[in-house]
């Protein structure tokens, strides 16, 4: 199965966690409830960053560092 495009601004959080489950720890470290949230299929990273008042560029960079290089 092909991985989704991490840089897609509309990538749903549920798809992000399905493709890269290791990213959930970054959310949990910030006490974010996104992994497992019933709204995760409808929210993207932008929504989560707005909700939790995070710098989106910095948060994306931290998450992107967890994506294995093929």
C-alpha positions as a Markdown table, in Angstrom:
| # | Residue | x | y | z |
|---|---|---|---|---|
| 1 | Unk | 0.0 | 0.0 | 0.0 |
| 2 | Unk | 1.3 | 3.4 | -0.9 |
| 3 | Unk | 1.8 | 6.0 | 1.8 |
| 4 | Unk | -0.2 | 9.2 | 1.7 |
| 5 | Unk | 1.5 | 12.5 | 0.9 |
| 6 | Unk | 2.6 | 14.0 | 4.2 |
| 7 | Unk | 2.7 | 17.4 | 2.7 |
| 8 | Unk | -0.9 | 17.3 | 1.6 |
| 9 | Unk | -2.6 | 20.1 | 3.6 |
| 10 | Unk | -5.9 | 18.0 | 3.6 |
| 11 | Unk | -4.3 | 14.8 | 4.9 |
| 12 | Unk | -6.6 | 13.6 | 7.6 |
| 13 | Unk | -5.0 | 12.9 | 11.0 |
| 14 | Unk | -6.5 | 9.4 | 11.0 |
| 15 | Unk | -4.7 | 8.7 | 7.7 |
| 16 | Unk | -1.5 | 10.2 | 9.1 |
| 17 | Unk | -1.6 | 7.9 | 12.2 |
| 18 | Unk | -2.4 | 4.8 | 10.0 |
| 19 | Unk | 0.6 | 5.5 | 7.8 |
| 20 | Unk | 3.0 | 6.5 | 10.5 |
| 21 | Unk | 1.8 | 5.3 | 13.9 |
| 22 | Unk | 5.1 | 6.4 | 15.5 |
| 23 | Unk | 3.8 | 10.0 | 15.1 |
| 24 | Unk | 1.2 | 9.5 | 17.8 |
| 25 | Unk | 3.9 | 9.8 | 20.5 |
| 26 | Unk | 4.7 | 13.3 | 19.4 |
| 27 | Unk | 1.0 | 14.2 | 19.9 |
| 28 | Unk | 0.8 | 12.4 | 23.3 |
| 29 | Unk | 4.0 | 14.2 | 24.5 |
| 30 | Unk | 2.1 | 17.4 | 24.0 |
| 31 | Unk | -1.0 | 16.1 | 25.7 |
| 32 | Unk | -2.9 | 16.2 | 22.4 |
| 33 | Unk | -5.8 | 13.9 | 22.1 |
| 34 | Unk | -5.8 | 13.6 | 18.3 |
| 35 | Unk | -4.8 | 9.9 | 18.1 |
| 36 | Unk | -8.0 | 8.0 | 18.6 |
| 37 | Unk | -10.2 | 11.1 | 18.5 |
| 38 | Unk | -13.5 | 10.6 | 16.6 |
| 39 | Unk | -12.8 | 13.9 | 14.7 |
| 40 | Unk | -9.4 | 12.7 | 13.4 |
| 41 | Unk | -10.9 | 11.6 | 10.1 |
| 42 | Unk | -12.1 | 15.2 | 9.5 |
| 43 | Unk | -9.1 | 17.2 | 10.9 |
| 44 | Unk | -5.7 | 17.8 | 9.3 |
| 45 | Unk | -2.5 | 19.0 | 10.9 |
| 46 | Unk | -3.4 | 22.6 | 10.4 |
| 47 | Unk | -6.6 | 22.1 | 12.4 |
| 48 | Unk | -4.7 | 20.4 | 15.2 |
| 49 | Unk | -2.1 | 23.1 | 15.4 |
| 50 | Unk | -4.8 | 25.8 | 15.5 |
| 51 | Unk | -6.7 | 23.9 | 18.2 |
| 52 | Unk | -3.6 | 23.4 | 20.4 |
| 53 | Unk | -1.9 | 26.8 | 19.5 |
| 54 | Unk | 1.2 | 25.2 | 18.0 |
| 55 | Unk | 3.6 | 26.6 | 15.5 |
| 56 | Unk | 2.6 | 24.5 | 12.4 |
| 57 | Unk | 5.9 | 24.7 | 10.6 |
| 58 | Unk | 7.9 | 23.5 | 13.7 |
| 59 | Unk | 5.4 | 20.8 | 14.5 |
| 60 | Unk | 5.4 | 19.5 | 10.8 |
| 61 | Unk | 9.2 | 19.5 | 10.8 |
| 62 | Unk | 9.2 | 17.4 | 14.0 |
| 63 | Unk | 6.8 | 14.9 | 12.6 |
| 64 | Unk | 8.5 | 14.8 | 9.2 |
| 65 | Unk | 11.7 | 13.7 | 10.9 |
| 66 | Unk | 9.9 | 10.5 | 11.9 |
| 67 | Unk | 9.2 | 9.5 | 8.4 |
| 68 | Unk | 11.7 | 6.8 | 7.3 |
| 69 | Unk | 13.8 | 7.7 | 4.3 |
| 70 | Unk | 13.4 | 5.0 | 1.6 |
